[in-house]
Amino acid sequence: QVQLVESGGGLVQAGGSLTLSCAASGDIRSINAMGWYRQAPGKQREMVACILRGGSTVYADSVKGRFAGSRDNAKNTVYLQMNSLKPEDTAVYYCVADPKTFFIGDPDFWGQGTLVTVSS
């Protein structure tokens, strides 16, 4: 069992910043990659960031240069610093984790999601 709990979502103006956090608990040893997915209303779910155990992060093209993922393995916590937010970033953001090194398919473990709304 792995439990993932996101926090930090909310309403922000375009151009603003927001930081998401995700705390993992349970069978932490089963976790390798962690990261973030998002799903906007009427849109397909997409990977935002995959954070490897060593801290290297792979980003979706749509957020490169604006978002920064990080990972604190001692705290079993990952973060997503979102800068220069755009209305198209509005979505439910999900914390994810997987036993694999990288997300090949959908991750095995998902949080409940936190809503980020960016107003124009």
C-alpha atoms as one frame of an Amber mdcrd trajectory, in Angstrom:
protein
   0.000   0.000   0.000   1.083   3.519  -0.861  -0.881   6.608   0.057  -0.282
   9.951  -1.616  -1.737  13.202  -0.314  -1.472  16.413  -2.314  -1.771  19.920
  -0.976  -1.229  23.462  -2.156  -3.824  23.884  -4.864  -5.945  26.971  -5.121
  -6.801  30.042  -7.155  -4.062  32.204  -8.617  -3.891  34.992 -11.176  -2.191
  34.438 -14.505   1.512  35.090 -14.163   1.504  34.076 -10.533   3.112  31.168
  -8.737   1.941  28.245  -6.687   3.681  25.312  -5.022   2.169  21.860  -4.698
   3.329  19.295  -2.165   2.763  15.564  -1.960   3.511  13.369   1.026   3.830
   9.619   0.531   3.191   7.048   3.215   2.732   3.303   3.512   5.030   0.948
   1.627   7.578   3.587   0.678  10.067   0.958  -0.491   7.791   0.147  -3.403
   8.189   3.692  -4.744  10.807   4.599  -7.297   9.641   7.354  -9.626   7.312
  10.045  -8.329   5.769  12.993 -10.053   2.717  14.851 -11.202  -0.064  14.391
 -13.710  -2.880  16.796 -14.459  -6.277  16.722 -16.093  -8.173  19.770 -17.246
 -11.936  19.657 -17.851 -12.597  18.138 -21.252  -8.916  17.402 -21.766  -6.892
  14.225 -21.729  -4.820  13.419 -18.690  -1.158  14.279 -19.193   2.120  13.859
 -17.393   3.473  17.097 -16.008   6.688  15.986 -14.364   8.437  12.738 -13.563
  10.914  13.102 -10.708  13.506  10.365 -10.469  14.834   9.135  -7.152  18.027
  11.126  -7.639  16.054  14.305  -8.214  16.338  14.645 -11.986  13.032  15.676
 -13.504  11.480  15.188 -16.922   8.827  17.763 -17.842   6.045  18.039 -20.332
   6.897  20.469 -23.110   4.019  22.696 -22.065   5.554  23.427 -18.656   9.289
  23.398 -19.374  10.982  26.493 -18.071   8.019  27.388 -15.868   7.581  24.451
 -13.495  10.202  22.897 -11.247   9.853  19.529  -9.577  11.862  18.493  -6.558
  12.042  15.570  -4.210  12.956  15.052  -0.583  13.463  11.320  -0.143  14.067
  11.643   3.594  10.604  13.169   3.982   9.007  11.014   1.270   7.745  14.219
  -0.256   7.727  15.726  -3.731   7.001  19.279  -4.780   5.983  21.151  -7.866
   6.872  24.824  -8.021   4.700  26.407 -10.687   5.696  29.805 -12.014   4.343
  32.074 -14.735   1.034  30.278 -14.535  -1.319  30.455 -17.484  -5.078  29.882
 -17.664  -4.386  26.711 -19.639  -2.601  25.329 -16.574  -5.971  25.098 -14.839
  -6.491  21.447 -13.953  -6.706  18.906 -11.206  -3.145  17.975 -10.367  -2.415
  14.450  -9.184   0.597  13.239  -7.281   1.756   9.887  -8.639   4.269   7.182
  -7.778   5.471   3.966  -9.361   7.904   1.104  -8.643   9.532   1.618 -12.032
  12.388   4.021 -12.619  10.286   6.115 -14.991   6.624   6.353 -15.965   6.267
   3.998 -18.917   2.549   3.470 -18.536   0.185   5.016 -16.037   1.735   5.121
 -12.564   0.556   2.542 -10.053  -0.253   4.947  -7.239  -2.325   8.111  -7.369
  -3.335  10.793  -4.954  -6.830  12.243  -4.819  -5.858  15.379  -6.695  -5.736
  19.069  -5.901  -7.392  21.728  -8.028  -5.341  24.560  -9.483  -7.315  27.377
 -11.063  -5.527  30.139 -12.960  -7.607  33.187 -13.747  -6.935  35.639 -16.558
